[in-house]
Amino acid sequence: MLQKMDIIVKSLLYKWLNQRSQRRSFNWVEFNSKLKRTYLLLKPFIEKENEQMVIQV
């Protein structure tokens, strides 16, 4: 679930960064390399569980 959220966030960021002009600003390869160098998005993680996250059997 967290991995899916990570993909959605990156695809939305890619979409919005490419809407800055009439031509495309990035392709996926350039976007991923720039993401690693400049934007430094952390991978999503769960810091601690709470009662809502525990599945009751």
C-alpha positions, 0 to 999 in steps of 0.5 A: 500500500505504501509503495502504491502511494509512493508511485502515485506521488511520483507520477503526480509530481512528474505530471505537474513538473511537465506542465510548466511549458508547451514542451515536455520538461522531463522524460521518465529517465531524466525525472528519476535522476533529478529526483535522486539528485535534487528533490530527495523524496523519502520512501514512505514508511510507518513509524509506529503502529496505532490501534487503527492499523491492527487487524483484529481476527 
